[in-house]
Amino acid sequence: LLGIVHKESGLGSAILNNIDRMGTVLYALLTTAYIENHHPSQYDIDVLIIGELNLKAVSSVIHEVEESSKTEIRYSVMSEEEFTFRKKKRDAFILNILNKHKIMLVGDENRLLA
């Protein structure tokens, strides 16, 4: 139920409604930090977007949500190659995201974790 709410409003809705202008998005996910509005670590971000992205468009979408919500959105974008490399190297930032609850907006969680 929580996933449906986050996909149909706020940041999740903004990403899904603007997906075409952001480039080729393979994965987009909302993190526990966003869901709970709690960022105890420097590694905690609100959203991770992976693919061949138009960074200007992604930034614009995030900024629009920040303006309407009056809240800073912590986000990270990366190519699939960078994500795969960092996951194989057991990068702390990536593992922190993968090991916690997340709401998948785009892509399959099982493939993301494989």
C-alpha positions, 0 to 999 in steps of 0.5 A: 500500500505504501508503494502505491501511495508513493508512486501516485504522489510526490517524488515517485509520481513526478519521476514516473510522469517525467520518465520520457524526458529523463532519458533511458531509465533502467531503474528508479527507486525510493529509499527508506530514508525518503519513505521515513523522512530520516537520513541518519547517515551520509550515505542516505539518499531519497532516490536512486536513478540508473540508466543513460540519463539526461542529467539536466532533465533529472535535475529539473524534475527533482528541483520541481519536487523540492520547490513544491514540497519545500524539502531538499531531495537527496538523489544520485544518478549513475549509468548501469555500468557504474552501478554494476561496477560499484555493486561488484566492488561492494561499495558502501554507498550502494550496499546501504541502498540495496540492503534496505527496504525500497520502493521500485518505481522503474525496473525489477528489484530482483534484477537490481539485486542480482 
